Amino acid sequence: MQAGSGMNIGLAKPAFPCDTFRPMPARVLIVPDKFKGSLTANEAASCIARGWLKARPGDFLDLLPMSDGGEGFGGILGALLGARTRKLATLDAAHRPARAVWWWQAGNRTAVVESANVIGLAMLPPKQFHPFQLDTFGLGKVLAAAARADARECVVGIGGSATNDGGFGMARALGWRFMDQAGVELAEWWRLAGLAGARAPARRLNLRVVAAVDVRNPLLGPDGCSAVFGPQKGLSPQDVAFAEKCLGRLASVLAGQHGINAAKIPGAGAAGGLGFGLMAFAGAKVESGFDLFARFAQLEKRIRAADIVLTGEGAIDEQTLMGKGVGQIARSCARCGVPCVGLAGRVEPSLRRSGLFANLCALTERAAPQRAQARAARLLEQLAAEAAVSWRPTSICQQPISGVQ
């Protein structure tokens, strides 16, 4: 089964409830995000497909795993572009040697980079490193490699990072230098509170950079990266205040010395301020990761061609309706008049009253949370089969069975 194949991958004749008529094969679009901690988007799509075909083996399935900029974004967007993988020796967020994968589409000279597989939080052992010890230097090395490959455009999915350095490490890898009052170069981002000057490299990146973000937070303030996402990465309340001071000083110096005023732009606070860093040091344009995915996948066209859409993620909750991919899928389906079924690890009860989903099913309705996570693949397959059995197309019995008058 290939994502986006649009092929009829059922092998057996469909079971049907009518004695004299056979239901027309349905066109089913399967477009899930990852089930964090359990299944990748690709794995989730395959599980849903297997379950659906158990109940409706004659249907046409279009598998389209999605990502809005976090884990899995590179592989998914790379596949949509027909890009080839490349590998590079670089450093992870803790400056340990790492082998990073990025994607290269030679025809239109487009590079795709996924921050999560270079400086991702999931790449580090739990609680071994403090965010003050981590930075984005390794990501800068990957961007430099894309530039050396003569890329015209580089799309960077920035979700899932372990860092909170405002892109400071990445900037250093690209040739920027940062000095204190005594002219001593700063090599750690937690020293930015004493920043006096920032010197740009003689040669800037000669490519168009697009930062794919999944949030619209600014760099600073109560909605900024340190306050909102810092605690998830290990910052204490005192650390948050100090990090805010460091990144505030970085933004102030760049504005005063280089006319860079990106701190308040929505998305600047994404990935620990990496959104800001890409704008400030690589001239990036910030775009919604989901919108990028939708454009490259021709999502609305595929939704309109479907009789039903199945989507899902680890949790369908209030955040789902605040710009996350699954919520946007459901809204697109509503605009196109196509029923949308949501399958999730867990479902917030209030979402059942949203009117966006024809049906919502949760793994935790079948097993306790810990067991549901451990058996996510099997349970998701079961949910999809049950969804297929319960779905009633508007024209359930359209095609006469051969030989029956």
C-alpha positions as CSV (number, residue, x, y, z in Angstrom):
1,M,0.0,0.0,0.0
2,Q,1.4,3.3,-1.0
3,A,0.4,6.7,0.4
4,G,-1.8,8.5,-2.1
5,S,-1.9,5.5,-4.5
6,G,-5.7,5.8,-5.0
7,M,-5.7,2.1,-5.9
8,N,-8.3,-0.5,-5.0
9,I,-6.2,-2.6,-2.6
10,G,-9.0,-5.0,-1.7
11,L,-8.6,-8.5,-2.9
12,A,-11.9,-10.3,-2.1
13,K,-15.4,-9.5,-3.2
14,P,-17.2,-7.2,-0.8
15,A,-19.7,-8.5,1.7
16,F,-23.1,-6.6,1.5
17,P,-26.4,-6.6,3.2
18,C,-28.7,-6.7,0.1
19,D,-30.0,-9.8,-1.5
20,T,-30.2,-8.5,-5.0
21,F,-27.9,-5.4,-5.1
22,R,-24.3,-4.9,-4.4
23,P,-23.1,-1.6,-2.9
24,M,-20.9,0.5,-5.2
25,P,-17.2,0.5,-4.0
26,A,-16.6,3.6,-1.9
27,R,-13.7,5.9,-2.4
28,V,-12.1,6.3,1.0
29,L,-9.4,8.9,1.9
30,I,-7.3,7.9,4.9
31,V,-5.3,10.9,6.2
32,P,-4.1,10.4,9.8
33,D,-1.5,12.2,11.8
34,K,0.9,10.3,14.1
35,F,-0.4,8.7,17.3
36,K,2.4,10.2,19.4
37,G,4.3,7.6,21.4
38,S,2.6,4.7,19.6
39,L,2.3,5.0,15.8
40,T,3.8,7.1,13.0
41,A,1.4,8.6,10.5
42,N,2.4,6.0,8.0
43,E,1.7,3.2,10.5
44,A,-1.6,4.6,11.5
45,A,-2.7,4.9,7.8
46,S,-1.8,1.2,7.2
47,C,-3.7,0.1,10.4
48,I,-6.8,2.0,9.4
49,A,-6.6,0.6,5.8
50,R,-6.3,-3.0,7.1
51,G,-9.3,-2.6,9.4
52,W,-11.5,-0.9,6.8
53,L,-10.8,-3.6,4.2
54,K,-11.8,-6.4,6.6
55,A,-15.3,-5.0,6.5
56,R,-15.4,-3.5,3.0
57,P,-12.7,-5.3,1.0
58,G,-13.9,-3.9,-2.4
59,D,-13.4,-0.2,-1.6
60,F,-10.9,2.1,-3.2
61,L,-8.4,3.5,-0.6
62,D,-6.3,6.6,-0.9
63,L,-3.6,6.5,1.9
64,L,-2.3,10.0,2.7
65,P,-0.3,10.1,6.0
66,M,0.0,13.8,7.1
67,S,2.2,16.0,9.2
68,D,1.9,19.7,10.2
69,G,5.6,20.3,10.6
70,G,6.7,17.9,13.4
71,E,7.9,14.4,13.5
72,G,7.5,12.6,10.2
73,F,7.2,15.9,8.2
74,G,10.3,15.3,6.2
75,G,9.4,11.9,5.0
76,I,5.8,12.7,4.2
77,L,6.6,15.9,2.3
78,G,9.6,14.3,0.6
79,A,7.4,11.5,-0.7
80,L,4.8,14.0,-2.0
81,L,7.6,15.8,-3.9
82,G,9.2,12.6,-5.1
83,A,12.4,13.6,-3.3
84,R,15.4,11.3,-2.6
85,T,16.9,10.9,0.9
86,R,20.4,12.2,1.6
87,K,22.4,11.7,4.8
88,L,24.7,14.0,6.6
89,A,27.1,13.8,9.6
90,T,26.0,16.5,12.0
91,L,25.3,17.1,15.7
92,D,22.2,16.5,17.7
93,A,20.8,19.1,20.2
94,A,23.4,18.1,22.8
95,H,26.3,18.3,20.3
96,R,26.7,14.5,20.1
97,P,27.6,13.1,16.7
98,A,24.5,12.3,14.7
99,R,23.6,11.1,11.2
100,A,20.7,13.2,9.9
101,V,18.5,12.5,6.9
102,W,17.2,15.2,4.6
103,W,15.3,15.1,1.3
104,W,16.4,16.4,-2.1
105,Q,14.2,17.0,-5.2
106,A,16.7,17.7,-7.9
107,G,14.2,18.6,-10.6
108,N,13.0,21.8,-8.9
109,R,16.0,22.1,-6.6
110,T,14.0,21.8,-3.4
111,A,15.4,20.5,-0.1
112,V,13.2,19.3,2.8
113,V,14.6,19.3,6.3
114,E,12.9,17.9,9.5
115,S,14.2,19.4,12.7
116,A,12.9,16.6,14.8
117,N,15.4,14.1,13.2
118,V,18.3,16.5,13.8
119,I,17.7,18.3,17.1
120,G,14.6,16.4,18.2
121,L,13.6,15.9,21.8
122,A,12.8,12.3,21.1
123,M,16.5,11.7,20.1
124,L,17.7,12.5,23.6
125,P,17.6,10.2,26.7
126,P,14.9,11.5,29.1
127,K,15.9,14.1,31.6
128,Q,19.6,13.7,30.9
129,F,20.1,17.2,29.4
130,H,18.9,20.6,30.5
131,P,17.6,23.0,27.8
132,F,20.5,25.4,28.6
133,Q,22.8,22.6,27.3
134,L,21.0,22.2,24.0
135,D,21.0,24.2,20.9
136,T,20.2,24.2,17.1
137,F,23.8,24.1,15.8
138,G,23.4,20.7,14.1
139,L,20.4,22.0,12.2
140,G,22.5,24.9,10.8
141,K,24.9,22.3,9.4
142,V,22.1,20.6,7.5
143,L,20.9,24.0,6.1
144,A,24.4,24.7,5.0
145,A,24.5,21.3,3.2
146,A,21.3,22.1,1.4
147,A,22.8,25.4,0.2
148,R,26.0,23.7,-1.0
149,A,23.7,21.3,-3.0
150,D,22.5,24.4,-4.9
151,A,19.0,24.2,-3.5
152,R,16.7,27.0,-4.7
153,E,14.2,26.4,-1.8
154,C,14.5,24.7,1.6
155,V,11.3,23.7,3.5
156,V,12.1,23.1,7.2
157,G,9.6,21.4,9.4
158,I,10.5,22.7,12.9
159,G,8.2,20.9,15.3
160,G,9.4,18.4,17.9
161,S,12.7,20.2,18.7
162,A,14.5,19.8,22.1
163,T,15.7,23.4,22.0
164,N,14.8,26.8,23.3
165,D,17.7,28.9,21.9
166,G,15.9,31.1,19.5
167,G,18.0,29.7,16.6
168,F,21.2,30.9,18.2
169,G,23.1,27.6,17.6
170,M,21.9,27.4,14.0
171,A,23.1,31.0,13.4
172,R,26.5,30.2,14.7
173,A,26.7,27.2,12.3
174,L,25.8,29.6,9.4
175,G,28.6,31.9,10.3
176,W,27.0,34.5,12.7
177,R,29.1,35.6,15.6
178,F,27.9,36.9,19.0
179,M,30.0,39.0,21.4
180,D,29.7,40.3,24.9
181,Q,30.8,43.7,26.2
182,A,34.4,42.6,26.3
183,G,34.3,41.4,22.7
184,V,34.4,37.7,23.8
185,E,32.5,35.5,21.5
186,L,29.5,33.7,23.1
187,A,29.2,29.9,22.4
188,E,26.2,29.1,24.7
189,W,22.8,30.6,24.3
190,W,22.3,31.0,28.1
191,R,25.0,33.7,27.9
192,L,22.8,35.9,25.7
193,A,21.7,38.0,28.6
194,G,25.1,39.6,28.2
195,L,25.0,40.0,24.4
196,A,26.4,43.3,23.1
197,G,26.8,42.7,19.4
198,A,25.9,40.3,16.6
199,R,28.0,40.1,13.4
200,A,26.5,38.6,10.3
201,P,28.5,36.3,8.0
202,A,30.0,37.8,4.8
203,R,27.9,35.4,2.8
204,R,24.3,34.6,3.6
205,L,22.3,31.5,2.6
206,N,21.5,31.9,-1.1
207,L,18.2,30.0,-1.0
208,R,14.6,30.6,-0.1
209,V,13.8,29.1,3.3
210,V,10.2,28.2,4.4
211,A,9.7,27.4,8.1
212,A,6.8,25.0,8.5
213,V,5.2,25.7,11.9
214,D,2.3,24.1,13.8
215,V,1.8,27.0,16.3
216,R,1.4,30.8,16.0
217,N,3.1,31.8,19.3
218,P,5.4,34.9,19.3
219,L,9.0,34.7,20.6
220,L,8.5,36.5,23.9
221,G,5.9,37.1,26.6
222,P,3.3,34.9,28.4
223,D,2.5,33.3,25.0
224,G,6.1,33.0,24.0
225,C,8.2,29.9,23.5
226,S,9.9,29.9,26.9
227,A,6.7,30.4,28.9
228,V,4.5,28.0,26.9
229,F,6.8,25.2,25.7
230,G,9.9,25.6,28.0
231,P,8.4,23.7,30.9
232,Q,7.7,20.7,28.6
233,K,11.4,20.7,27.8
234,G,12.6,21.0,31.3
235,L,12.7,24.7,32.2
236,S,11.8,25.6,35.8
237,P,9.9,28.8,36.5
238,Q,13.2,30.5,37.3
239,D,14.7,29.1,34.1
240,V,11.8,30.4,32.1
241,A,12.4,34.0,33.4
242,F,16.1,33.8,32.6
243,A,15.5,32.3,29.1
244,E,13.0,35.1,28.4
245,K,15.8,37.6,29.3
246,C,18.3,35.9,27.0
247,L,16.0,35.7,24.0
248,G,14.7,39.2,24.7
249,R,18.3,40.5,24.6
250,L,18.9,38.6,21.3
251,A,15.8,40.1,19.7
252,S,16.7,43.6,20.9
253,V,20.3,43.5,19.6
254,L,19.2,42.1,16.2
255,A,16.6,44.8,15.9
256,G,18.9,47.6,16.9
257,Q,22.0,46.5,14.9
258,H,20.4,44.8,11.9
259,G,16.9,46.0,11.6
260,I,15.5,42.5,12.2
261,N,12.1,42.7,13.9
262,A,10.7,39.2,13.9
263,A,10.0,38.5,17.5
264,K,6.2,39.4,17.3
265,I,5.5,37.6,14.1
266,P,3.1,34.6,14.6
267,G,5.2,31.4,14.6
268,A,8.3,33.1,15.9
269,G,8.0,31.1,19.1
270,A,7.6,27.8,17.4
271,A,10.2,25.1,18.3
272,G,11.8,27.1,21.1
273,G,12.1,30.2,19.0
274,L,13.5,28.4,16.0
275,G,10.8,30.2,13.9
276,F,12.3,33.5,15.0
277,G,15.8,32.2,14.3
278,L,15.0,31.0,10.8
279,M,13.4,34.4,10.0
280,A,16.3,36.4,11.5
281,F,19.3,34.4,10.3
282,A,18.1,32.6,7.2
283,G,15.5,35.1,5.9
284,A,12.8,32.5,6.2
285,K,9.1,32.9,5.5
286,V,6.9,31.2,8.2
287,E,4.0,29.1,6.9
288,S,1.5,26.7,8.5
289,G,2.9,23.2,8.2
290,F,-0.5,21.9,7.5
291,D,-1.1,24.4,4.7
292,L,2.1,23.3,3.1
293,F,1.1,19.7,3.4
294,A,-2.3,20.4,2.0
295,R,-1.0,22.3,-1.0
296,F,1.6,19.7,-2.0
297,A,-0.9,16.8,-1.4
298,Q,-3.7,18.6,-3.4
299,L,-5.7,17.8,-0.3
300,E,-9.0,19.5,-1.1
301,K,-9.1,17.8,-4.5
302,R,-8.7,14.4,-2.9
303,I,-11.3,15.2,-0.3
304,R,-13.8,16.1,-3.0
305,A,-13.1,12.9,-4.8
306,A,-13.8,10.8,-1.7
307,D,-17.1,9.4,-0.4
308,I,-15.7,9.3,3.2
309,V,-12.6,10.6,5.0
310,L,-10.9,8.8,7.9
311,T,-8.5,10.9,10.0
312,G,-7.0,10.6,13.4
313,E,-4.2,11.3,16.0
314,G,-3.3,10.5,19.5
315,A,-5.8,12.8,21.1
316,I,-8.8,14.6,19.5
317,D,-9.5,17.4,22.0
318,E,-10.0,21.1,22.2
319,Q,-6.5,21.7,20.7
320,T,-7.7,19.8,17.6
321,L,-10.0,22.7,16.7
322,M,-7.2,25.3,17.3
323,G,-5.3,24.8,14.0
324,K,-4.1,21.2,14.3
325,G,-4.2,19.1,11.2
326,V,-7.0,16.7,12.2
327,G,-9.3,19.7,12.9
328,Q,-8.5,21.3,9.6
329,I,-9.2,18.0,7.8
330,A,-12.6,17.9,9.5
331,R,-13.3,21.5,8.5
332,S,-12.3,20.9,4.9
333,C,-14.6,17.9,4.8
334,A,-17.5,20.0,6.1
335,R,-16.8,22.6,3.4
336,C,-16.8,19.9,0.7
337,G,-19.8,18.0,2.1
338,V,-17.9,14.8,2.7
339,P,-18.4,12.9,6.0
340,C,-15.3,12.7,8.2
341,V,-14.7,10.0,10.8
342,G,-12.1,10.7,13.6
343,L,-10.1,7.8,15.2
344,A,-8.0,8.7,18.1
345,G,-6.2,7.4,21.2
346,R,-8.6,9.4,23.3
347,V,-11.5,11.7,22.5
348,E,-12.5,14.8,24.5
349,P,-16.3,14.4,25.1
350,S,-17.0,18.0,24.1
351,L,-15.7,17.3,20.6
352,R,-18.6,15.0,20.0
353,R,-20.8,18.1,20.0
354,S,-18.7,20.0,17.5
355,G,-20.6,18.8,14.5
356,L,-17.5,18.4,12.5
357,F,-17.2,14.6,12.7
358,A,-19.7,12.1,11.4
359,N,-18.3,9.7,14.1
360,L,-15.6,9.8,16.7
361,C,-14.0,6.6,18.1
362,A,-11.2,6.2,20.7
363,L,-8.8,3.5,21.6
364,T,-9.5,4.2,25.3
365,E,-13.1,3.1,24.7
366,R,-11.7,-0.4,24.1
367,A,-8.9,-0.5,26.7
368,A,-7.3,1.4,29.7
369,P,-5.0,4.2,28.5
370,Q,-1.7,2.4,29.1
371,R,-2.9,-0.8,27.5
372,A,-4.5,1.2,24.6
373,Q,-1.1,2.8,23.9
374,A,0.7,-0.5,24.0
375,R,-1.8,-2.2,21.6
376,A,-2.5,0.9,19.5
377,A,-2.0,-0.8,16.1
378,R,-4.4,-3.7,16.8
379,L,-7.0,-1.5,18.4
380,L,-6.9,1.1,15.7
381,E,-7.4,-1.6,13.1
382,Q,-10.5,-2.8,15.1
383,L,-11.9,0.7,15.3
384,A,-11.5,1.2,11.5
385,A,-13.3,-2.1,10.9
386,E,-16.2,-1.1,13.2
387,A,-16.4,2.3,11.5
388,A,-16.6,0.6,8.1
389,V,-19.4,-1.7,9.3
390,S,-21.4,1.2,10.8
391,W,-21.0,3.6,7.8
392,R,-24.0,3.7,5.5
393,P,-23.3,5.4,2.2
394,T,-26.2,7.5,0.7
395,S,-26.5,5.0,-2.1
396,I,-25.8,1.7,-0.4
397,C,-27.4,-0.7,-3.0
398,Q,-26.8,0.8,-6.5
399,Q,-25.2,-1.9,-8.6
400,P,-27.2,-5.0,-9.5
401,I,-25.5,-8.4,-8.9
402,S,-24.6,-10.1,-12.1
403,G,-27.2,-12.8,-13.1
404,V,-29.9,-11.5,-10.8
405,Q,-33.0,-10.0,-12.5
